[in-house]
Each structure stands twice: as structure tokens, then as C-alpha cells.
Amino acid sequence: MSPSTSKKMNGVSFVGTRDTLQSDYITPLKNIHVNYTAIMPFGFIRDKNNPEIIFNTERQWFGEKVVGVKQYVEMLQNENIQIMLKPQIWISRGEFTGHLEMQTEGEWQQLEISYEKFILEYAQLAEDLNIKLLCIGTELERFISKRPDYWNDLIVKIKQAYTGKLTYAANWDEYPKTPFWNDLDYIGVNGYFPLTEEQTPSVEACIIALEQWKTELQEFSFSNNKPVLFTEFGYRSVDFGAKQPWRSDRDMTAVNLEAQTNATVAFFETFWIEDWVAGGFIWKWFPNHTTTGGNNDSRFTPQNKPAEAVIKEQFKQFR
């Protein structure tokens, strides 16, 4: 059975900043036919073996805490842009969250208490603000695999606080092992699939490489009778950007706009036509469009680059 979806979530991952969201920052979203944004408040951990999540503090940027989330969400909803609330963990020095793992039972229990407090505060906020979709975690593979009973219980508690749709953002190689898809509404996948070692891959080369992942995802979607949602996807505008698309290393500085554009075209042409794909969220989009991206920028953002025109055209077809 095909878990079909009639309308795509044409989304971007919206970066929280120091400042309030201005109405003119929303116009560029509407110009490219965005109908969803991921709003991402952050909790911080000192290292991958530390059980304490620090969140919603005065030291955080406005857009990364509760007051900022409320202001961003209300502004966007007023413009008929829906929200996926996606609270995320940031480990100091950018360590991979999938490696978050405690060493003792006591530390695991501390982490579980801390994460529950973190996610339930935002689940209640999502309910209060009539947010359509809540992402209950991002790339937490070891935390989930080592503590599955905790996650089962946590999902029950989340559903007691929040009545909207649920997903989880699994890494591209994590989703087949995630144990609780039956309790959620979407199979959330961060679509950073390794594609090709070419410096500037063609659209065709990227499509061929994506076919493997498409086949596996489709089979997984059908066997679970759940649509796939790309909770993150995108490519940096750098040489070899489709080789290991998850890499954000600062030493990758050789700007390659064509590589980003071709890989982006391939992703849309591979997935957006499929009924079992609910849509996805481009990584990533900064509020102040006029000062972001451009032809000399090597980061993920497609803003003011040729890839932005690709996204606009694709979103227009599937809104």
C-alpha cells in the first residue's frame, strides 16, 4: 500500500538569530513558494558524555529560545506558513549528536530527565501555538538504540501534551534502525546521502546515485505504511559537495555553485514526484535574505545562488 500525500511540505530550515523576525524577512520565503518552515530552538550539551541539556536561557539568541519561537511562529502563521517545531541538541565543538552516550546508569537517567524536560516544554508550546508538526529529536542514534523503553514512554508523554503530527529526524543511515516509526506520523530522514566523488557532478550522475536510496526508502515507506519526510536536505555550494553532503568543515572553501545546483535539481527530480514523499526542509535559510549567501558563499544556504531558482520552480509545481 502506498502511503500517499496529496500536497508537499515545501519547507526551509529557518535559522534562529539574535533578533526578532521582521515582516520583510518573510517575503523571500513567499517568493519561492514556501508553505512550511522548521523552527529550531536549541539545547546545549558540554560534551557527548554529559547528561545536562541547557536550554531557554538568557544567554541564548532570541530565536533559539521560547520567547523567540513564539514570535517567529506567530509571524509566519499570520502569513499562512505552517511550522514544524524541531527542538535540537547542540554538543560543544559541533560533535555529532548521534554519538551522545552516557557511561553509567545514573548518567543515563539524568540525560533522560533533562531531555524529557526539554522536549515536553516545546511540545506544550507547539500545542499552545497550534503548530502542525513536532519533530521529537534529531540524529540521536545511540541515545535511542541504548534506551528504547525510555523513548517509547517519552512518545506517550509527548502525545499527552501535543495533539498534532509527529516525526523524528533520523540521519540518512539511521532511519532503518529507528524503532518507533509506528508511533509517529512521518518517517523523518535527513537526506544527506553520499552520491558521487566528482568535483562537479552532473544532474544525471546525481540522479543515478540517488536511485539506490530512493528504492530503499520507498520499500521502507511502504512496509511501514508511512510517508517519508525529509526533515533536512541540501548541498553546500562547494567542490565535491555531493560526496559527503553532511560535511560542514570550515576548510571546505572552494565555491562551486554548479555542484550545488545540479545536486539540488537531482534531489527534487528523484523524490518530489513520488506520492510517498511528504516533502522536506531545505538546510538552511537565514532570515535576513539580502545579506545571506551569494555567489561567493560556500555554505549550505541556497539564498541568492542559482540553487534558489531551482527550489522556487520545484516548490511552485508542488505547493
Secondary structure, DSSP 8 states (H G I E B T S, - for coil): -----SS-EEEEEE---SS---GGGTHHHHHTT--EEEE--EEEESSTT----EES-TTS-GGGSHHHHHHHHHHHHHTT-EEEE--EEEEGGGB-GGG---SSHHHHHHHHHHHHHHHHHHHHHHHHTT-SEEEEEES-HHHHHH-HHHHHHHHHHHHHH--SEEEEEEETTTGGG-TTGGGSSSEEEE--------SS--HHHHHHHHHHHHHHHHHHHHHHT--EEEEEE---SBTTTTTSTT---TT---B-HHHHHHHHHHHHHHHTT-TTEEEEEEEEE-S-GGGS--TT--SS--TTSHHHHHHHHHHHHT-
